[in-house]
Amino acid sequence: MAGRSDLPTIDDSDPALLAMTRSVRDQAVLFVANYSARATGPFSVSTLGKAQLLEGEGLTGDVVSHSGAVDFGGLTGYGYAFVLMDKR
């Protein structure tokens, strides 16, 4: 099944943060990771859909979706999260 990968915009200047989406039809998985030993502060990722946390380690707050973005409370050092984005 063909899909699409994107690197969405992160609303944070921390160069250690990575965000990537893999989309198929009306769903996508958003992956975010902190490649630094130090924790991040809150940040947002520009992407569409209703967020549901699938798996994560080191989340320091809630994952909340709203108009065109997903807000993260932060990630500890080397923290990550996989988030299902339902675009229906």
Secondary structure by P-SEA (a helix, b strand, c coil): ccccccccccccccccbbbbbbbcccbbbbbbbbccccccccbbbbbbcbbbbcccccccbbbbbcccccccccccccccbbbbbbcc
